Structures are given as C-alpha cells and as structure tokens.
Amino acid sequence: MGDLVNLNKFRKARQGREEKRAAAANRGKYGRSKAELLEMKAERDRGSRDLDGKKVERPQPNVKESPEPAAEGEKGSD
C-alpha cells in the first residue's frame, strides 16, 4: 500500500514553490542591478549635500521656556 499524503500540505507546498518561482521571475524583470542601486544612492546623497549646502540658518528668537506642568499627584492637597 502507498504512503499516506496530506493533500492540504501537498497543495500548500506546490503553491509555495510556484510563488517562489514567480518572485524570482519578477526580481529579474523589475529589479534593479547593483550598479543602478549604487547610482541611485550616490545621486540621492549628492542631492542631499547640495540641499544642505543651500540651507539658510536663521537665528531663533529668544523665547523663554514655559515651566513644566506639575504632575497630577502634585497639584494640590484636597
């Protein structure tokens, strides 16, 4: 007599293999190469540096800090 097979596990295993195959195909079709990723990172870093270099620092007005509110247990003795 043959081995007993849990059909639910068999179906899920087959579906998992198909999903992995589809994911691998999509990575090849839509993914970016390492060179493209490095180029994008360099461009983003360059843009960030340029933007930081053009930033204008404005002095903040002297604003007194407001006192911290008292904790609920310290409000008053009722």
Secondary structure, DSSP 4 states (H G I P E B T S, - for coil): -PPP--HHHHHHHHHHHHHHHHHHHHHHHH---HHHHHHHHHHHHHHHHHHHHTPPP-PPP--PPPPPPPPGGGS---
